[in-house]
């Protein structure tokens, strides 16, 4: 959806933040990249992870 600006009946209910991202991609100021499921940072907050996986994911966070 970020790369294709075609709207149809299924996309009319998309929230405003998706349209904001789509606009930024169209302007070239942002780029949307694929992130493999094993590297999803949200897993740290939403799933029970093994100790080593938890340590690896938490070390990737840039908390100052």
N, CA, C and O atoms as CSV, one atom per row, in Angstrom:
chain,resi,resn,atom,element,x,y,z
A,1,UNK,N,N,0.821,-1.199,0.000
A,1,UNK,CA,C,0.000,0.000,0.000
A,1,UNK,C,C,0.859,1.255,0.000
A,1,UNK,O,O,0.458,2.287,-0.539
A,2,UNK,N,N,2.050,1.166,0.610
A,2,UNK,CA,C,2.895,2.359,0.654
A,2,UNK,C,C,3.422,2.715,-0.726
A,2,UNK,O,O,3.606,3.891,-1.037
A,3,UNK,N,N,3.664,1.712,-1.550
A,3,UNK,CA,C,4.215,1.964,-2.875
A,3,UNK,C,C,3.131,2.181,-3.928
A,3,UNK,O,O,3.372,2.861,-4.926
A,4,UNK,N,N,1.954,1.621,-3.724
A,4,UNK,CA,C,0.882,1.710,-4.702
A,4,UNK,C,C,-0.204,2.628,-4.161
A,4,UNK,O,O,-0.832,2.309,-3.151
A,5,UNK,N,N,-0.434,3.754,-4.810
A,5,UNK,CA,C,-1.394,4.731,-4.291
A,5,UNK,C,C,-2.811,4.506,-4.802
A,5,UNK,O,O,-3.653,5.396,-4.684
A,6,UNK,N,N,-3.090,3.340,-5.365
A,6,UNK,CA,C,-4.423,3.036,-5.867
A,6,UNK,C,C,-5.348,2.754,-4.686
A,6,UNK,O,O,-5.037,1.933,-3.822
A,7,UNK,N,N,-6.471,3.434,-4.659
A,7,UNK,CA,C,-7.450,3.227,-3.598
A,7,UNK,C,C,-8.637,2.462,-4.161
A,7,UNK,O,O,-9.018,2.652,-5.316
A,8,UNK,N,N,-9.206,1.617,-3.360
A,8,UNK,CA,C,-10.415,0.908,-3.738
A,8,UNK,C,C,-11.308,0.783,-2.524
A,8,UNK,O,O,-11.027,1.387,-1.489
A,9,UNK,N,N,-12.368,0.019,-2.626
A,9,UNK,CA,C,-13.343,-0.090,-1.534
A,9,UNK,C,C,-12.726,-0.644,-0.258
A,9,UNK,O,O,-13.179,-0.322,0.840
A,10,UNK,N,N,-11.696,-1.476,-0.395
A,10,UNK,CA,C,-11.095,-2.078,0.799
A,10,UNK,C,C,-10.141,-1.130,1.509
A,10,UNK,O,O,-9.816,-1.362,2.674
A,11,UNK,N,N,-9.686,-0.080,0.858
A,11,UNK,CA,C,-8.711,0.818,1.485
A,11,UNK,C,C,-9.333,2.101,2.015
A,11,UNK,O,O,-8.617,2.946,2.552
A,12,UNK,N,N,-10.617,2.268,1.881
A,12,UNK,CA,C,-11.217,3.533,2.313
A,12,UNK,C,C,-11.271,3.674,3.835
A,12,UNK,O,O,-11.416,4.787,4.342
A,13,UNK,N,N,-11.157,2.570,4.567
A,13,UNK,CA,C,-11.231,2.624,6.024
A,13,UNK,C,C,-9.856,2.593,6.689
A,13,UNK,O,O,-9.759,2.416,7.903
A,14,UNK,N,N,-8.811,2.760,5.912
A,14,UNK,CA,C,-7.464,2.769,6.464
A,14,UNK,C,C,-7.285,4.041,7.277
A,14,UNK,O,O,-7.724,5.118,6.873
A,15,UNK,N,N,-6.647,3.906,8.406
A,15,UNK,CA,C,-6.466,5.048,9.302
A,15,UNK,C,C,-5.560,6.103,8.681
A,15,UNK,O,O,-4.808,5.831,7.745
A,16,UNK,N,N,-5.650,7.274,9.209
A,16,UNK,CA,C,-4.912,8.423,8.706
A,16,UNK,C,C,-3.402,8.218,8.759
A,16,UNK,O,O,-2.690,8.718,7.888
A,17,UNK,N,N,-2.889,7.491,9.765
A,17,UNK,CA,C,-1.442,7.304,9.872
A,17,UNK,C,C,-0.872,6.511,8.701
A,17,UNK,O,O,0.276,6.735,8.316
A,18,UNK,N,N,-1.644,5.589,8.125
A,18,UNK,CA,C,-1.175,4.857,6.955
A,18,UNK,C,C,-1.076,5.774,5.743
A,18,UNK,O,O,-0.152,5.662,4.937
A,19,UNK,N,N,-2.031,6.674,5.627
A,19,UNK,CA,C,-1.988,7.628,4.530
A,19,UNK,C,C,-0.809,8.583,4.709
A,19,UNK,O,O,-0.200,9.006,3.726
A,20,UNK,N,N,-0.487,8.920,5.939
A,20,UNK,CA,C,0.670,9.771,6.232
A,20,UNK,C,C,1.957,9.084,5.771
A,20,UNK,O,O,2.803,9.709,5.132
A,21,UNK,N,N,2.102,7.805,6.095
A,21,UNK,CA,C,3.289,7.041,5.690
A,21,UNK,C,C,3.342,6.928,4.173
A,21,UNK,O,O,4.405,7.098,3.575
A,22,UNK,N,N,2.215,6.646,3.551
A,22,UNK,CA,C,2.168,6.535,2.095
A,22,UNK,C,C,2.608,7.835,1.432
A,22,UNK,O,O,3.321,7.818,0.428
A,23,UNK,N,N,2.182,8.953,1.993
A,23,UNK,CA,C,2.571,10.257,1.459
A,23,UNK,C,C,4.074,10.483,1.596
A,23,UNK,O,O,4.708,10.992,0.672
A,24,UNK,N,N,4.648,10.113,2.733
A,24,UNK,CA,C,6.092,10.277,2.941
A,24,UNK,C,C,6.892,9.401,1.983
A,24,UNK,O,O,7.937,9.820,1.486
A,25,UNK,N,N,6.407,8.185,1.720
A,25,UNK,CA,C,7.077,7.302,0.769
A,25,UNK,C,C,7.001,7.906,-0.630
A,25,UNK,O,O,7.978,7.871,-1.379
A,26,UNK,N,N,5.852,8.456,-0.977
A,26,UNK,CA,C,5.679,9.062,-2.303
A,26,UNK,C,C,6.604,10.264,-2.485
A,26,UNK,O,O,7.101,10.502,-3.586
A,27,UNK,N,N,6.836,11.019,-1.417
A,27,UNK,CA,C,7.733,12.178,-1.489
A,27,UNK,C,C,9.200,11.774,-1.517
A,27,UNK,O,O,10.063,12.570,-1.886
A,28,UNK,N,N,9.475,10.547,-1.129
A,28,UNK,CA,C,10.845,10.049,-1.128
A,28,UNK,C,C,11.599,10.312,0.163
A,28,UNK,O,O,12.789,10.008,0.247
A,29,UNK,N,N,10.948,10.863,1.162
A,29,UNK,CA,C,11.624,11.148,2.428
A,29,UNK,C,C,11.705,9.924,3.341
A,29,UNK,O,O,12.501,9.904,4.279
A,30,UNK,N,N,10.887,8.906,3.072
A,30,UNK,CA,C,10.890,7.681,3.865
A,30,UNK,C,C,10.922,6.478,2.934
A,30,UNK,O,O,10.532,6.566,1.770
A,31,UNK,N,N,11.391,5.354,3.461
A,31,UNK,CA,C,11.439,4.112,2.701
A,31,UNK,C,C,10.900,2.985,3.581
A,31,UNK,O,O,11.271,2.870,4.749
A,32,UNK,N,N,10.039,2.172,3.023
A,32,UNK,CA,C,9.469,1.040,3.742
A,32,UNK,C,C,10.268,-0.195,3.373
A,32,UNK,O,O,10.426,-0.506,2.192
A,33,UNK,N,N,10.778,-0.909,4.387
A,33,UNK,CA,C,11.608,-2.090,4.163
A,33,UNK,C,C,10.985,-3.308,4.841
A,33,UNK,O,O,10.262,-3.189,5.830
A,34,UNK,N,N,11.280,-4.465,4.293
A,34,UNK,CA,C,10.835,-5.717,4.885
A,34,UNK,C,C,11.700,-6.047,6.099
A,34,UNK,O,O,12.925,-5.938,6.047
A,35,UNK,N,N,11.061,-6.446,7.175
A,35,UNK,CA,C,11.766,-6.894,8.373
A,35,UNK,C,C,11.303,-8.327,8.649
A,35,UNK,O,O,10.113,-8.557,8.866
A,36,UNK,N,N,12.233,-9.293,8.643
A,36,UNK,CA,C,11.842,-10.684,8.907
A,36,UNK,C,C,11.181,-10.828,10.280
A,36,UNK,O,O,11.473,-10.064,11.200
A,37,UNK,N,N,10.308,-11.790,10.407
A,37,UNK,CA,C,9.566,-11.952,11.655
A,37,UNK,C,C,10.479,-12.216,12.849
A,37,UNK,O,O,10.130,-11.872,13.978
A,38,UNK,N,N,11.620,-12.809,12.622
A,38,UNK,CA,C,12.532,-13.084,13.736
A,38,UNK,C,C,13.166,-11.802,14.287
A,38,UNK,O,O,13.639,-11.786,15.424
A,39,UNK,N,N,13.177,-10.743,13.500
A,39,UNK,CA,C,13.786,-9.478,13.916
A,39,UNK,C,C,12.773,-8.401,14.283
A,39,UNK,O,O,13.142,-7.231,14.394
A,40,UNK,N,N,11.520,-8.760,14.474
A,40,UNK,CA,C,10.499,-7.772,14.808
A,40,UNK,C,C,10.690,-7.281,16.247
A,40,UNK,O,O,10.558,-8.071,17.181
A,41,UNK,N,N,10.994,-6.014,16.441
A,41,UNK,CA,C,11.225,-5.511,17.798
A,41,UNK,C,C,9.980,-5.551,18.679
A,41,UNK,O,O,10.099,-5.576,19.904
A,42,UNK,N,N,8.800,-5.558,18.088
A,42,UNK,CA,C,7.571,-5.609,18.881
A,42,UNK,C,C,7.446,-6.916,19.647
A,42,UNK,O,O,6.755,-6.970,20.664
A,43,UNK,N,N,8.104,-7.974,19.176
A,43,UNK,CA,C,8.041,-9.266,19.868
A,43,UNK,C,C,8.538,-9.161,21.299
A,43,UNK,O,O,8.070,-9.887,22.177
A,44,UNK,N,N,9.470,-8.273,21.536
A,44,UNK,CA,C,10.004,-8.088,22.888
A,44,UNK,C,C,8.905,-7.661,23.858
A,44,UNK,O,O,8.942,-8.012,25.037
A,45,UNK,N,N,7.928,-6.901,23.358
A,45,UNK,CA,C,6.865,-6.376,24.216
A,45,UNK,C,C,5.582,-7.185,24.161
A,45,UNK,O,O,4.721,-7.032,25.027
A,46,UNK,N,N,5.438,-8.053,23.150
A,46,UNK,CA,C,4.158,-8.730,22.960
A,46,UNK,C,C,4.201,-10.238,23.106
A,46,UNK,O,O,3.149,-10.876,23.142
A,47,UNK,N,N,5.400,-10.837,23.193
A,47,UNK,CA,C,5.489,-12.292,23.252
A,47,UNK,C,C,6.425,-12.735,24.368
A,47,UNK,O,O,7.315,-11.999,24.792
A,48,UNK,N,N,6.198,-13.949,24.825
A,48,UNK,CA,C,7.123,-14.556,25.772
A,48,UNK,C,C,8.274,-15.141,24.964
A,48,UNK,O,O,8.065,-16.031,24.140
A,49,UNK,N,N,9.480,-14.649,25.194
A,49,UNK,CA,C,10.645,-15.090,24.445
A,49,UNK,C,C,11.590,-15.869,25.339
A,49,UNK,O,O,11.594,-15.697,26.558
A,50,UNK,N,N,12.394,-16.730,24.722
A,50,UNK,CA,C,13.437,-17.417,25.465
A,50,UNK,C,C,14.449,-16.388,25.957
A,50,UNK,O,O,14.558,-15.294,25.402
A,51,UNK,N,N,15.180,-16.747,26.993
A,51,UNK,CA,C,16.103,-15.809,27.633
A,51,UNK,C,C,17.111,-15.227,26.640
A,51,UNK,O,O,17.321,-14.015,26.626
A,52,UNK,N,N,17.737,-16.065,25.810
A,52,UNK,CA,C,18.727,-15.571,24.855
A,52,UNK,C,C,18.101,-14.656,23.815
A,52,UNK,O,O,18.686,-13.639,23.442
A,53,UNK,N,N,16.908,-15.017,23.345
A,53,UNK,CA,C,16.216,-14.169,22.355
A,53,UNK,C,C,15.840,-12.828,22.984
A,53,UNK,O,O,15.968,-11.781,22.349
A,54,UNK,N,N,15.379,-12.864,24.224
A,54,UNK,CA,C,15.018,-11.640,24.943
A,54,UNK,C,C,16.241,-10.740,25.106
A,54,UNK,O,O,16.150,-9.531,24.892
A,55,UNK,N,N,17.366,-11.307,25.477
A,55,UNK,CA,C,18.588,-10.519,25.645
A,55,UNK,C,C,19.040,-9.918,24.322
A,55,UNK,O,O,19.462,-8.763,24.270
A,56,UNK,N,N,18.951,-10.709,23.247
A,56,UNK,CA,C,19.346,-10.198,21.931
A,56,UNK,C,C,18.439,-9.054,21.496
A,56,UNK,O,O,18.919,-8.023,21.025
A,57,UNK,N,N,17.127,-9.234,21.653
A,57,UNK,CA,C,16.189,-8.190,21.233
A,57,UNK,C,C,16.339,-6.935,22.094
A,57,UNK,O,O,16.283,-5.823,21.569
A,58,UNK,N,N,16.526,-7.092,23.385
A,58,UNK,CA,C,16.654,-5.919,24.259
A,58,UNK,C,C,17.977,-5.189,24.016
A,58,UNK,O,O,18.056,-3.980,24.232
A,59,UNK,N,N,19.008,-5.897,23.576
A,59,UNK,CA,C,20.262,-5.239,23.265
A,59,UNK,C,C,20.157,-4.407,21.984
A,59,UNK,O,O,20.948,-3.487,21.774
A,60,UNK,N,N,19.185,-4.728,21.131
A,60,UNK,CA,C,18.981,-3.969,19.893
A,60,UNK,C,C,18.225,-2.668,20.118
A,60,UNK,O,O,18.222,-1.800,19.246
A,61,UNK,N,N,17.589,-2.521,21.266
A,61,UNK,CA,C,16.868,-1.289,21.562
A,61,UNK,C,C,17.867,-0.164,21.857
A,61,UNK,O,O,18.872,-0.375,22.536
A,62,UNK,N,N,17.586,0.983,21.357
A,62,UNK,CA,C,18.451,2.144,21.583
A,62,UNK,C,C,17.822,3.021,22.661
A,62,UNK,O,O,17.227,4.055,22.357
A,63,UNK,N,N,17.950,2.620,23.886
A,63,UNK,CA,C,17.366,3.375,24.992
A,63,UNK,C,C,18.475,4.195,25.634
A,63,UNK,O,O,19.506,3.666,26.050
A,64,UNK,N,N,18.242,5.476,25.703
A,64,UNK,CA,C,19.234,6.374,26.303
A,64,UNK,C,C,18.820,6.802,27.678
A,64,UNK,O,O,19.538,7.560,28.331
